[in-house]
């Protein structure tokens, strides 16, 4: 899939609700739940890049491999990809 960058909170949450991650490492039936659990309720930046055959968008395989979601100074990241163990990370930036 092509790189996706969003800055509208509603569009970001809608996109996250369509992402399902399967495979090795970090998995999620619905990525929006993980983002909300991380304390990000009104994200202001979303970037999705790469390709992963175990990532699904709206039920279709080969969605993005790397996700970056930000709200103010809090950042939630998922990274991995084909043949790699997917990981997630939450950080507060200065």
C-alpha positions in Angstrom: 0.0 0.0 0.0 1.1 3.6 -0.6 2.3 5.6 2.4 -0.5 7.2 4.3 -0.3 10.4 6.3 -3.3 11.9 8.1 -3.6 14.8 10.5 -7.4 14.8 11.1 -8.3 13.0 14.4 -11.6 11.5 13.0 -9.9 10.2 9.9 -7.0 8.8 11.9 -9.4 6.9 14.3 -11.4 5.6 11.3 -8.3 4.3 9.6 -7.0 2.7 12.8 -10.4 0.9 13.3 -9.8 -0.9 10.0 -6.3 -2.2 10.8 -5.8 -5.8 12.0 -2.3 -7.2 12.7 -1.6 -10.9 12.6 1.6 -12.9 12.5 4.6 -12.9 14.9 5.1 -10.5 17.8 2.6 -7.7 18.4 -0.8 -8.5 17.1 -4.2 -6.7 17.3 -7.7 -7.5 16.1 -8.3 -3.7 15.8 -5.4 -1.3 16.1 -7.6 1.5 17.4 -8.1 -0.4 20.7 -4.3 -0.5 21.3 -3.9 3.2 20.5 -6.8 4.1 22.9 -5.3 1.8 25.6 -2.0 3.7 25.2 -3.8 6.9 26.2 -4.2 8.5 22.8 -7.8 9.5 22.3 -7.5 12.4 19.9 -4.5 11.7 17.7 -3.1 14.6 15.7 -0.7 12.7 13.4 -0.8 9.3 11.7 1.8 7.8 9.3 1.7 4.3 7.9 4.4 2.9 5.6 5.9 -0.3 4.3 4.1 -3.5 3.4 3.3 -6.6 5.6 1.4 -9.6 4.3 0.2 -10.3 7.9 -1.3 -6.8 8.2 -4.9 -6.2 7.0 -6.7 -3.0 6.2 -10.5 -3.3 5.8 -10.1 -7.1 5.5 -7.5 -6.9 2.7 -4.0 -8.3 3.3 -0.6 -6.5 2.6 -1.4 -3.4 4.6 1.3 -1.3 6.1 4.1 -2.7 8.2 5.0 0.5 10.2 2.6 2.8 12.1 3.2 6.0 13.9 0.4 7.7 15.9 0.9 10.9 17.8 -1.2 13.0 20.2 0.7 16.0 21.4 3.9 14.5 22.9 2.7 10.9 23.3 3.7 8.6 20.5 2.5 5.0 19.7 4.6 3.1 17.2 4.3 -0.3 15.6 7.1 -1.6 13.4 8.0 -4.9 11.8 7.2 -6.3 8.3 7.4 -9.4 6.3 9.6 -12.0 8.0 10.2 -9.8 11.1 8.7 -10.0 14.5 6.4 -7.0 14.9 6.9 -4.8 17.9 5.1 -1.8 19.5 6.5 1.1 21.5 4.9 3.9 23.5 6.9 7.0 24.3 6.6 10.6 25.5 8.6 13.0 23.5 10.2 16.1 25.0 
